[in-house]
Amino acid sequence: MFKTVMERRLAVMVGLLALPAVYGAYALSASAVAADTVKTQVVQDTSKFSQIKPDVLAMIEKGEADFLAKDPQRLGDSITEDFTWYRVMPEGPKLAVQGRENTVKMLSQFFTDTPAGYQSKVYRLAMVGNILVQVEVDKYDSKTEGKVEKTSLEIYEFRDGRRFREWRFAPTATPFDK
């Protein structure tokens, strides 16, 4: 079913990340039937995972400041030499870029060709060990599509004070998006 070990690992990771949401949806639907008898393992207080140590937060924010400054060289310093970035689309994971040098080249091109009106908002969800989970909402003006808004789930893995791997999950439209 999966062509590579990485695809299998990503599929397992996605499944594990989805379990709380799936179970929570089940628990919520069950609670509508028997609200006083159903117990759930979903915890409303997420502060344990939303609090990021100051030194770790400074490391994360340095990379974000370098991105906002559109400085690919400085941003390159915030990633490991063997950095990899995957885009996970409906058809499966795809390697977007690998290695610091290639990432700096890609960022140089992105900053040169940044679409008009580009802006991004980031919603940090959790930090679990060395893994940061956040939602990113990008908005820009496209010559072919007009005003575009894209939302993605971002997972960053850090090693030795630098970003090591990144996964961008692009959700598909669902009946709940209205």
C-alpha positions in Angstrom: 0.0 0.0 0.0 2.8 2.5 0.9 5.7 2.8 -1.4 8.3 3.9 1.1 9.1 3.7 4.8 8.6 7.5 5.0 5.0 7.2 3.6 4.2 4.5 6.1 5.6 6.6 9.0 3.7 9.7 7.8 0.5 7.6 7.6 1.0 6.3 11.1 1.7 9.9 12.4 -1.5 11.2 10.7 -3.5 8.3 12.2 -2.2 9.0 15.7 -2.8 12.8 15.3 -6.4 12.1 14.1 -7.3 9.6 16.9 -8.2 12.3 19.5 -10.4 14.2 17.0 -12.1 11.0 15.8 -12.7 9.8 19.4 -13.8 13.3 20.4 -16.4 13.4 17.6 -17.6 10.0 18.6 -17.8 10.9 22.3 -19.6 14.1 21.4 -22.2 12.3 19.3 -22.6 9.7 22.0 -23.0 12.4 24.6 -26.0 13.8 22.7 -27.7 10.4 23.2 -26.7 9.8 26.8 -25.0 13.0 28.0 -25.0 12.0 31.7 -23.5 8.5 31.3 -20.8 8.9 28.7 -17.2 9.6 29.9 -14.6 10.9 27.5 -10.8 11.0 27.5 -10.8 14.4 25.7 -9.3 17.0 28.0 -10.5 20.6 27.5 -7.4 22.2 29.2 -4.6 22.0 26.8 -2.2 24.3 28.7 0.2 21.5 29.3 1.0 21.4 25.6 0.4 25.0 24.7 3.0 26.4 27.1 6.4 26.6 25.3 9.6 27.1 27.3 11.0 30.6 26.8 14.3 29.4 25.2 12.4 27.1 22.8 9.9 29.9 22.0 12.9 32.2 21.2 14.3 29.7 18.8 10.9 29.3 17.0 10.4 33.1 16.9 13.9 33.7 15.5 13.0 31.5 12.5 9.7 33.3 12.1 11.4 36.7 12.3 13.9 35.7 9.6 11.0 34.6 7.4 9.1 37.9 7.9 12.3 39.7 7.1 12.5 37.7 3.8 16.1 36.7 4.6 16.7 33.2 3.2 20.3 33.1 4.5 19.4 33.9 8.1 16.4 31.5 7.8 18.8 28.9 6.5 20.8 29.2 9.8 17.6 28.2 11.7 17.4 24.8 9.9 19.6 21.7 10.0 22.0 20.8 7.2 19.7 17.8 6.4 16.4 19.6 6.7 13.5 18.1 4.9 10.0 19.5 4.1 7.1 17.4 3.0 3.8 18.5 1.7 1.1 16.0 2.5 -1.7 16.2 -0.1 -4.7 14.0 -0.7 -2.6 11.8 -3.0 0.0 11.3 -0.3 3.2 12.9 1.0 5.6 14.6 -1.4 9.1 15.8 -0.7 9.1 19.6 -1.3 12.7 20.3 -0.6 15.7 18.6 1.1 18.9 20.1 2.5 19.8 23.6 3.8 21.3 24.8 0.5 18.2 23.7 -1.5 15.9 25.3 1.0 17.7 28.6 0.9 17.5 28.6 -2.9 13.8 27.8 -2.7 13.2 30.5 -0.2 15.1 33.0 -2.3 12.8 32.3 -5.2 9.7 32.4 -3.0 10.7 35.8 -1.5 11.4 37.1 -5.0 8.1 35.9 -6.4 5.9 36.4 -3.3 2.3 37.0 -4.5 0.8 40.4 -4.0 -0.9 40.9 -0.7 0.7 37.9 0.9 0.0 37.5 4.6 0.1 34.6 7.0 -1.4 34.0 10.4 -0.1 31.2 12.6 -2.1 29.5 15.4 0.1 27.5 17.7 -1.7 24.4 19.0 0.8 22.4 20.9 4.4 21.6 21.7 5.1 18.0 22.5 8.7 17.3 23.2 10.6 18.5 20.2 7.5 18.7 17.9 5.5 21.9 17.3 2.0 21.6 15.9 0.3 24.7 14.4 -2.2 25.9 11.9 -1.2 28.4 9.2 -3.6 30.5 7.2 -2.0 32.1 4.1 -3.8 34.8 2.1 -2.6 36.3 -1.2 -3.8 37.7 -4.5 -3.4 35.2 -7.4 -3.3 36.4 -11.0 -5.3 33.3 -12.0 -7.5 32.6 -8.9 -8.1 36.1 -7.5 -8.0 36.3 -3.7 -6.8 33.0 -2.2 -6.9 31.7 1.4 -5.2 28.4 2.2 -5.2 26.7 5.6 -2.7 24.0 6.5 -1.7 22.0 9.5 2.0 22.3 10.1 4.2 19.9 12.1 7.8 21.0 12.8 10.4 18.7 14.4 13.4 20.3 16.0 16.9 18.9 16.6 19.8 20.6 18.3 18.1 24.0 18.4 17.1 24.0 14.7 14.2 22.9 12.5 14.9 19.4 11.3 11.8 18.3 9.5 8.5 19.9 8.5 5.2 18.5 7.3 2.5 20.6 5.7 -0.9 18.9 5.6 -3.3 20.4 3.2 -6.9 19.6 4.3 -9.5 18.9 1.7 -12.9 20.5 1.7 -15.6 18.8 3.7 -19.3 19.3 4.3 -18.3 21.0 7.6 -16.5 23.9 5.9 -19.7 26.0 5.4 
